[in-house]
């Protein structure tokens, strides 16, 4: 058995750029996993993926030409079936051996396991290790079958009859073990050592590869191709920074990792060029110009030190001409009509006010069961007014949030948002300012979509916060009410994202409203606004939506690094004000670090179990000091009476950590109580009094969180 480095390459037509990084990683990883599983590659094999617009490849170190043979103990049949009374092989056993390709003489090598009638016959054999040709064929088939292809296409091979399916037509296959070709096939292609370089700038084509280790070097030197996706991406990033610095002091390319990935997947040998457009276009909102340059042309706009768009932009070219002027002029000519379109949309949109567009929302379908966008707008407005009223806002402030809710969706009917849906809300702010509306109202229109994604900022002002809550809750209530709840990975209406938006606003913004109150107000006002809208009735919202929100809150907290025990302890109490949740979590973490914490958590769990078996009557139980007979129960009652005021005072001032620390002194009296006092005694009065004491203890201990959740 000898080892050498292995190279496999599939040469194709242009691959989908947004999928290329995942395709390259998956191709290389699956090859490595399969070869390792077959014993042809060691677990420590170094895997290097390569991916360009026209190829997927992988380089693996120390791959064997043949896997080691391995012993195999094969179970045959019960001894009573395989051997006769004289201990000789039966016809059934001989047939089984023949099926395994073993001669009858192999019966002499049988061994038995078990005792008596339970004995079973085994035979020890050796399984020959896979050859590289067979193993790589299997690995290649698996790698192709398991590629995360966004959309498969079918095409005919050169024979005119055979149809194969792949992400794009494949035209070449390379498989080199060291310098030797491995005879494998895929997609109608036989492996060889020839590949192809850059479509226009290769020094020679085809390229005959020397061996697996010269692949990247030969592609670079002879084919004008940077085979590594990561290396190509880093080269583009470096060129972008250098070109920006050369274009002017303080200039920088827009930071967009997704755009950088996509452009990297479009070129094999990048060359960054600096272009410019007419500065007159800068009168258009920069978001519009940036979006059209990025989305339609894959350009990198240049920003100044203040983050404002300049009239310069960068192009990543796939060719390196001696005189780039023609390429630069061509890109400048192409971008002009795109920017002119944005300018035209902006100018046309401003000829009508947002208010004049509001009636048109009644003609836009929102959902078949939930009516039009106009009906939805009126529900959002009613919910926003209800939330503002529940927080005792002044009439003037309520008027602002109501007007913002009425206008928030009007920009959906503008030409600019029709062309670029990503700009909804943002264009609403520009048009609101143009209409002479206040900046705070305009900001609320833009911000009511926020937070749009994980890590996004919250709305900038209180009107935006209330409107964002109203918008997200209207969506959650309506879609939950008609049964469109997320299931598994299915969430077509992004309700998980909407729920996280509500949670983040309640946790991070200082709004004086609890979650139960918010949900109650939102549901009541949703139904109030929908009375005359002829929408479908809602079912199950009151029970399902709070549970959904708390489950999303739990996931958010786990993602932030809190432990499952800490999260369970806090959320078991269903905290009404989510802004308190981080403080409660920090308090629980600090309490858990105390030496007394394990014993108190275990005692709390024990108290909970006792109270579950002996639930108090509807009116509860009252602790009577005159019925405290045992010294241990008197000591616990005295300790509890001393701790409760201090803990309550700490909780009232918001110091949850101090409130929980006060409980540490209860460890000794609690331990003594359980050692010396029987709770469930025959005397009903004593029993109820001790249950009342435990109930008071549980209430004190669980004021911040359910500490029993910390018990091991």
CORLIN-V15719 format. One record per residue. RES is the residue in one letter. D_FIRST is the distance of its C-alpha to the first C-alpha in Angstrom with 1 decimal. Layout:
# CORLIN-V15719
RES/D_FIRST  RES/D_FIRST
This chain:
# CORLIN-V15719
X/0.0  X/3.8  X/6.9  X/10.3  X/13.6  X/14.8  X/18.4  X/20.4  X/24.1  X/27.0  X/30.0  X/33.2  X/36.9  X/38.5  X/37.2  X/39.7  X/40.2  X/41.0  X/37.8  X/35.4  X/34.3  X/33.5  X/31.8  X/29.5  X/28.6  X/28.1  X/25.9  X/23.5  X/23.7  X/23.2  X/20.0  X/18.6  X/20.0  X/18.6  X/15.0  X/15.3  X/17.0  X/14.2  X/11.6  X/10.0  X/12.0  X/13.2  X/16.9  X/17.7  X/16.4  X/19.3  X/20.7  X/23.3  X/25.5  X/27.6  X/30.7  X/33.6  X/36.4  X/34.4  X/30.7  X/28.3  X/24.9  X/22.2  X/19.8  X/16.9  X/15.0  X/11.4  X/10.1  X/6.5  X/6.2  X/5.8  X/7.5  X/7.7  X/10.5  X/13.8  X/17.1  X/20.1  X/23.7  X/25.7  X/29.4  X/31.4  X/35.2  X/38.0  X/38.5  X/42.1  X/40.9  X/38.0  X/39.9  X/43.4  X/46.1  X/44.8  X/41.3  X/40.0  X/37.8  X/39.9  X/39.5  X/38.3  X/35.4  X/34.5  X/34.6  X/32.3  X/29.7  X/30.1  X/29.5  X/26.2  X/25.2  X/25.9  X/28.3  X/31.6  X/30.5  X/28.1  X/31.4  X/31.4  X/28.4  X/30.2  X/31.2  X/34.0  X/34.5  X/37.9  X/41.3  X/44.0  X/44.1  X/41.5  X/38.7  X/35.7  X/33.2  X/29.4  X/26.5  X/23.2  X/20.3  X/16.6  X/15.5  X/12.4  X/10.2  X/11.2  X/9.8  X/10.5  X/13.6  X/15.0  X/14.3  X/15.7  X/18.6  X/19.4  X/19.3  X/21.4  X/23.9  X/24.3  X/24.7  X/27.4  X/29.1  X/29.4  X/30.6  X/34.0  X/35.9  X/39.6  X/40.7  X/38.7  X/40.1  X/39.7  X/39.6  X/39.3  X/36.7  X/37.7  X/38.5  X/41.4  X/40.7  X/37.6  X/38.0  X/35.3  X/35.8  X/34.4  X/36.0  X/36.7  X/36.0  X/32.5  X/32.4  X/28.9  X/25.2  X/22.5  X/18.7  X/16.7  X/13.0  X/13.8  X/16.2  X/15.0  X/16.9  X/15.4  X/17.8  X/19.5  X/23.2  X/25.7  X/29.5  X/29.9  X/27.7  X/24.7  X/22.2  X/22.7  X/22.9  X/26.7  X/28.4  X/32.0  X/33.9  X/37.3  X/39.7  X/42.3  X/41.1  X/37.7  X/37.8  X/36.0  X/34.9  X/32.5  X/29.9  X/26.9  X/24.1  X/22.3  X/19.1  X/18.4  X/19.9  X/23.1  X/24.1  X/26.9  X/28.1  X/28.6  X/30.2  X/32.6  X/33.5  X/33.5  X/34.0  X/36.4  X/34.5  X/33.5  X/30.5  X/30.5  X/33.2  X/33.8  X/34.1  X/36.4  X/38.5  X/38.9  X/40.0  X/42.6  X/43.9  X/44.3  X/46.1  X/48.3  X/49.5  X/50.1  X/52.0  X/54.1  X/55.1  X/56.1  X/58.2  X/60.4  X/60.7  X/59.6  X/58.0  X/54.8  X/52.8  X/53.0  X/50.3  X/48.6  X/44.8  X/44.7  X/46.3  X/43.9  X/40.9  X/42.5  X/43.4  X/39.8  X/38.7  X/41.2  X/40.3  X/37.4  X/39.1  X/42.0  X/45.3  X/48.0  X/51.6  X/54.9  X/57.5  X/60.9  X/63.3  X/67.0  X/68.0  X/70.6  X/67.9  X/67.6  X/70.6  X/68.4  X/66.7  X/63.6  X/61.5  X/62.3  X/61.4  X/58.2  X/57.1  X/57.9  X/56.0  X/52.9  X/52.9  X/54.0  X/52.8  X/50.0  X/52.0  X/52.1  X/55.7  X/56.8  X/58.8  X/61.2  X/61.2  X/63.3  X/60.9  X/63.1  X/61.9  X/62.6  X/63.0  X/59.7  X/56.3  X/52.8  X/50.8  X/47.1  X/46.8  X/43.7  X/45.1  X/46.2  X/49.3  X/51.0  X/54.2  X/53.5  X/57.2  X/56.8  X/54.0  X/56.1  X/59.2  X/57.5  X/56.2  X/59.6  X/61.2  X/58.9  X/59.5  X/63.3  X/64.0  X/61.7  X/63.7  X/66.9  X/66.1  X/65.6  X/68.9  X/70.7  X/69.5  X/70.5  X/73.9  X/74.6  X/73.5  X/76.0  X/78.9  X/78.8  X/78.8  X/76.4  X/79.3  X/80.2  X/76.7  X/76.9  X/78.7  X/75.9  X/73.5  X/75.3  X/74.0  X/70.3  X/68.5  X/66.7  X/65.7  X/67.2  X/68.2  X/69.1  X/71.1  X/71.3  X/70.3  X/74.0  X/74.2  X/71.1  X/72.7  X/75.8  X/73.8  X/72.0  X/75.3  X/76.9  X/74.0  X/74.2  X/77.9  X/77.5  X/74.9  X/77.2  X/80.2  X/78.4  X/77.8  X/81.5  X/81.1  X/84.3  X/85.4  X/84.7  X/81.1  X/80.7  X/82.2  X/79.5  X/76.6  X/78.2  X/78.6  X/75.0  X/73.8  X/76.0  X/74.6  X/70.9  X/69.7  X/72.1  X/69.7  X/67.6  X/70.3  X/70.0  X/68.5  X/66.2  X/64.6  X/64.5  X/62.3  X/60.4  X/60.3  X/58.4  X/61.7  X/63.7  X/65.6  X/65.1  X/67.4  X/69.8  X/70.3  X/71.1  X/73.5  X/75.2  X/75.9  X/77.2  X/79.5  X/81.0  X/79.4  X/78.8  X/75.5  X/74.8  X/75.2  X/73.0  X/70.3  X/70.5  X/70.0  X/66.8  X/65.5  X/66.1  X/62.6  X/61.1  X/58.8  X/56.8  X/53.4  X/51.7  X/52.9  X/55.7  X/59.1  X/62.0  X/65.3  X/67.4  X/70.7  X/72.2  X/73.1  X/69.5  X/68.3  X/70.8  X/70.1  X/66.3  X/66.8  X/69.2  X/66.9  X/63.9  X/65.9  X/67.6  X/64.2  X/62.9  X/66.1  X/66.5  X/63.0  X/62.7  X/66.1  X/65.0  X/61.8  X/59.4  X/57.4  X/53.8  X/51.4  X/47.7  X/46.3  X/49.3  X/52.0  X/53.4  X/56.4  X/54.6  X/56.7  X/54.3  X/54.8  X/58.5  X/58.5  X/56.6  X/59.2  X/62.0  X/60.4  X/59.8  X/63.4  X/64.7  X/62.5  X/62.8  X/66.2  X/69.4  X/71.0  X/73.5  X/72.4  X/70.3  X/67.7  X/69.7  X/72.8  X/70.8  X/69.4  X/72.9  X/74.5  X/71.9  X/72.1  X/76.0  X/76.3  X/73.7  X/75.8  X/79.0  X/77.9  X/76.6  X/79.8  X/81.1  X/77.7  X/77.1  X/73.5  X/71.7  X/72.4  X/69.9  X/68.5  X/66.6  X/66.5  X/68.3  X/65.8  X/62.5  X/62.8  X/63.3  X/60.4  X/58.2  X/59.3  X/58.7  X/55.2  X/54.4  X/55.9  X/53.6  X/50.5  X/51.9  X/52.4  X/49.0  X/47.5  X/49.7  X/48.1  X/50.6  X/49.2  X/49.8  X/52.2  X/54.2  X/54.4  X/55.4  X/58.1  X/59.7  X/59.5  X/60.6  X/64.0  X/63.9  X/65.2  X/67.7  X/67.5  X/64.0  X/64.8  X/65.0  X/61.5  X/59.7  X/62.5  X/62.0  X/58.3  X/58.7  X/61.3  X/59.1  X/56.3  X/58.8  X/60.2  X/56.8  X/56.3  X/59.5  X/59.2  X/61.7  X/59.7  X/57.5  X/60.6  X/62.7  X/60.1  X/59.8  X/63.6  X/63.9  X/61.6  X/63.7  X/66.8  X/65.5  X/64.7  X/68.2  X/69.9  X/67.9  X/69.2  X/72.7  X/73.2  X/76.5  X/79.3  X/79.8  X/82.1  X/79.7  X/80.7  X/82.8  X/82.2  X/85.4  X/85.6  X/88.3  X/85.8  X/83.3  X/83.9  X/80.9  X/80.5  X/76.8  X/77.7  X/80.5  X/78.1  X/75.6  X/78.4  X/79.8  X/76.4  X/75.7  X/79.2  X/78.5  X/75.1  X/75.9  X/78.3  X/76.0  X/72.9  X/75.0  X/76.3  X/72.8  X/71.7  X/74.8  X/74.1  X/70.5  X/69.0  X/66.7  X/64.7  X/68.0  X/69.0  X/66.0  X/66.2  X/69.7  X/68.2  X/66.5  X/69.8  X/69.8  X/67.0  X/69.2  X/72.0  X/69.5  X/67.7  X/71.0  X/72.3  X/69.5  X/69.8  X/73.5  X/74.7  X/74.4  X/74.5  X/75.1  X/78.3  X/81.0  X/83.5  X/83.0  X/84.5  X/82.4  X/79.2  X/80.0  X/80.8  X/77.5  X/75.7  X/77.6  X/76.5  X/72.9  X/73.3  X/74.8  X/71.9  X/69.4  X/71.2  X/71.3  X/67.6  X/66.4  X/68.6  X/65.7  X/62.8  X/61.9  X/60.8  X/59.7  X/56.6  X/55.4  X/55.5  X/52.2
